Amino acid sequence: METVKDYFGSLVFDDRVMKATLSDKVYASLKKTIDEGTELDIGVAHAVAIAMKDWAVSKGATHFTHWFQPLTGITAEKHDSFITPSPDGGVIMEFSGKELIKGEPDASSFPSGGLRATFEARGYTAWDPTSYAFIKGKTLCIPTAFCSYGGHALDKKTPLLRSMEALNKQALRILRLFGNDTVKRVTSSVGPEQEYFLVTKEMYEQRPDLRYTGRTLFGAKPPKGQEMDDHYFGVIKPRVAAYMEELNSELWKLGILAKTEHNEVAPAQHELAPIYATTNIATDHNQLTMEIMQKVAAKHGLVCLLHEKPFAGVNGSGKHNNWSIATDSGQNLLSPGATPYENAQFLLFLCAVMKAVDDYQDLLRISVATAGNDHRLGANEAPPAVVSIFLGDELNAVLEAIENNTPYEGTEKKQMKLGADVLPKFNRDTTDRNRTSPFAFTGNKFEFRMLGSSNSIACANIMLNTAVAESLRIYADRLECVEDFETALHEMIRKTIKDHKHIIFNGNGYDESWIREATERRGLLNYRTTADAVPHILDRKNVDMLTSHGVFTEAEIKSRYEITLENYCKTIVIEANTMVDMVKTQILPAVSAYALELARTSAAKKALDSTLVCDYETDLVRKLSVLSDRIYADAAAVESSVLSVTAAEDIGAEAALIRDKVLTSMGELRVACDEAETLTAKSYWPYPTYADLLFSVQ
């Protein structure tokens, strides 16, 4: 019987395959490029291409594609076959080093934010040798970067790789100051936890809002939601278990380290978590994971919803970005060790993260800004839009002792006593978890919890890597010039704690008093919507920081501003138009038809007995009549608000109108329609209800 160990990574041109198929010289050269970032030799690329093609063809592949991540937020691919005509009328299978390292897809229809004119169609894809090629279907997929004819990054992979290089460069400077001359590379690693919903395909097809927008634009609260907490970590239902089993198998074949699966808090909500991988590989894997989740769901008669808030009133779906940094020798630079108070290197890296998060709160918020995530942040298990750091009791006490120049007495290890001799005894962790914190330290890593479930993790990690690199650069610039390193180090750590401790909050992030304290007393930022947050990417401090590390050019930053706000506006306009269409073509006719039946029933009753009051039918007809008029007027208001957006002078003004007028009118329309749903007979209501959608998968 074949085991997971037998087929894990079977569709990946990984290190095992490279060792077996490449000469020692070619393998050593390629590994040096991957591990140390040295320039790739074209001769090596050609040898790799031949081996890669032979391996892929042996697995049944007929085509290859440069697989890239444009600024649409999803992946893109153009397939070319391996076939080349031969003189005898047949074909041979060929693939060259030139084809491996460079492709020329048409770039004209991808978002560019003004980086090039529409008629300037040429773009280039460039092989990323640090991320393994893989087979999907019958196609060899080669992870690549994507740029314009003018050399501007048109993707999320290129800035991510640049940010990793910036972090590596500055972290090595710090390690050299601590006498570590053997480390050659420092990399960030990520383990993104992926939340999602599963609904039946039959019901999904009956909901235009789900098909067009990924979320329900209408839906009255069902009698039961998540109040009983009985879905969280509950027994996985057979149909879902079968889906998860096949999903794991498909992911494992692609070398994706799917590790944990469970039911999440909301009905029909679930989670998958992988083992950590280097950030650019983790980004590739997460994009693949989302794609495969949806493909496998279709095979089981299900639809996987990755929207951040597909249902109102229950938990939305996030993507918790567990981030850490480590050396090529395996040392985790965010591991406190047994005595964090005495671990100066750890404390300096901790302070670098603390300073980065405080100085660039806005960039972290911008990195998760989407129309969908705006619905999620600040409610139902999602952190607030205010960025803060949770450190826990032990590290908090360590930092307080350093700031005040007082002895640190340590945190006593407490043994857990569960009251039954048969149960094992173990030491309690020195700090609890805080699930309401946007940015929480969890032992030897930080968990950035603000990402939405459909987000590419590239954006958040670009900002996080670069902001931390900036902190480390400032530290290295100062410490490399001092005579007394120990004293200067201590004072730098102490000053960072004093200057940035206001970003630390270990309490309940859902408490309204915290938001007031954060913004009014501590001066933290609270950008509630994408329209509020995104313009600040153009703030001079942010532009200077991102360009100084070579992560973005100023033109690339402006393009991200344009594209992010364009996506925000387009998303909400599509939602608004979908609402109006659903109201006009199905909801209003259904409500009117039901009201007419009630009126006929009332008239029939009165015809049989003229003394009958018919309170039920008469009262309900009156309520539905008022609601119908209200819904009709509210739908017209949505249409009007969408039209008003066309008068906006620029994309910033358009986003503000969307936020202030369109979303407000959409909210009013939804309230009226949801009330009508509660009064209309189920046989007349045109769409599957929340109760149907959330509890139908068994």
C-alpha positions, 0 to 999 in steps of 0.5 A: 500500500502506497503511503504519504511518504511514498508520494509526497512531493512526487509532482515536484522537481525538488532537491531529491530529483535534482540530485538524481538527474543533474551532474554534480557540477550543475547541481552544486552551481544551482544550489549555490544560486538557491542558497546564496543568491549567486548569479545563475549560469546560462549553461547550468540553466540549459542543463537544468531545463533538459533534466526538468523536461525529461522528468516532467515528460516521464510524469505525463506532462506535455506543456510547460508554463511560466507560473506567476503572480500578477497584481490581480491577487491570483496566479497566471499561466500561459501553456506552451507544448514541448513539441518541436517538429522533426524532419521526418514529419513527427515531433521531438520534445524540447525545452531549452535553458532560454525557455526556462529562464525567460518567457514573454507573456502578453502583459497588456491586460494585467493591472499596471497602475499606470506603469505602462500604456495599454498598447505596450503589451510586452512583459517578461517572466523570469525563473525563480530558482529558489522555488521548485517547479511542479506539475499541475495536470499535464503542465510543468509549472515554473515559478517566475517573477513578472516585469514590464518591458521597462523593467517595472515589477508587475507582480507580487513575487519580485518585491517579495524577493527584494524584501527578503534580500533587504532583510538578509542584508541588514540581519547579517550586519547585526549578526556580524556585530555579535561576532557571528561570521559563519552565517551566510544567509538570513531568511524569513519563514512563514506558516499561513493558516488558511480559513475557508467555508464549504457550501453545496454547489447546488445552493451556491449556483442559486445565489447570484451574490455568491457567484459574482462576488464571493459573499452573500449580499443578503441573508437574514440571521438563522435561528442558530448560528455559532452561539453554542460553540459546537462546531469549533474543533467538532467531529468533522462531518463525513462529506467534509472529511472526504474533501479534506482527505483528497485535499491533503493528498493533492497538496502533499503530491505538490510538496505542500506541507499541509499539517493541521485541519479542523472545524472553525468557529462558524458553521460550515467553516474550516481551517488548514494550516501548513508547516513553515516554509521560506517566505517566497515558497510559502507564498507560492504554496498558499496560492496553490493551496487556495486553487486546489481547495476550490478544485477539489471542492468541485469534485465533491459537489461543494464550493470552497468560499475564500471570501473574508466575510461570506456570511454576516453575523458569524466569523469571517475567514482570516489567514494567520501569517506566522512569521519568523527569521532564521539563519542558514544554520537553523538558528531562530533569531526570534527564539528567546531561549531559556533566559531571554533577559540575558539573550541580547541578540534576541532582544535586539531582534525583538526590538527591531520588530517592535520598532518596525510595527510601530513605525510602519503600522500604516504599511501593515494595515495597507498590506491587508486592505481589501473590500472583503477584509474591511467587513471582517476586521474588528468583529467575530474573532478578527483583530481590530483595524488598530495595529498593536503587539501582544508580547505576553507576561514574561517578555513584558516583564523583561522589557519593563526591567530593562527600561527601568534598569531594575533586576529581572526576577523571572517568571516561575514555571508552574506545573499544571495539576489537572486533579486526576493522577492518571493525567500527565503533569507538565509545565504551563507556558509562561504566557497565554495566547491572545487571539484578539491581537493583530500581531502576537508573539507566540513563543518563537514567532509572530502571528500577524492575524490581520490578513484576509483569507483570500489575500496573497501573503506576499503583500504582508510579508513584503512590508514586514520584511522591509520594515524590520530590515529598516529597523536593523539598518538603523541599529547597524548604522549606529552600533558599527560606529561605537567603541563600547558595543555592550553599553551602546547595545543596552542603551539602544534596546532600552531606548527602543522599549521606551519609544515604542512601548505604546504599541504593546497591548496584552489585553482584549482587542475587542474591547471598545475602550481599547480602541479609544485608548489606542487612538486618543491616548497612545496615538495609534492609527485606526484606518477602518477601511481600505479607502482610509488606509491605502492613500498613506502608502504615498506618505513620504516616510513610506516611499523613502523607506521602501525605495531605500531598500530597493523593494519598490521604485517610487513608480511601483509604489504609485502603481500599487496605490492605483491598483489597490483602490481600483480593485476596491472600487470595482469590487464594491460596484460589482456588489452594488450592481448585483444587489440591485439586479437580485432585488429587481428580478427576484426579491421584489417579485417574490415579495409582491407575489406572496403579498398578493397570495395573502390578499387573495386568502384574506378576500376569500376568508371574508367572502365566506364570513363577512364578519372575519377580521383576517388580522394575520393576512391583512397585517402581513400584507400591510407590512410587506407592502411598506417593505416593498416600497422601501426596498424599491426606493433603497435599490434606486438609492444604490443605483444613484450612489453608483452613478455618483461615483463616475463624477469623481476626479481621481481614484482616491475621490472615487474610493471615498465616495464608494466608502461614504455613499455606496456602502451606506446605501447598500447597507440600508438596502440589505436591512430592508431585504433581510426583514422581508425574508423573515416575513416571506414564506420559504416557498416564495423566497427565491434564494437558499437561506443562511440556514440552508447554506450553513447547515447543508453539508453533512 
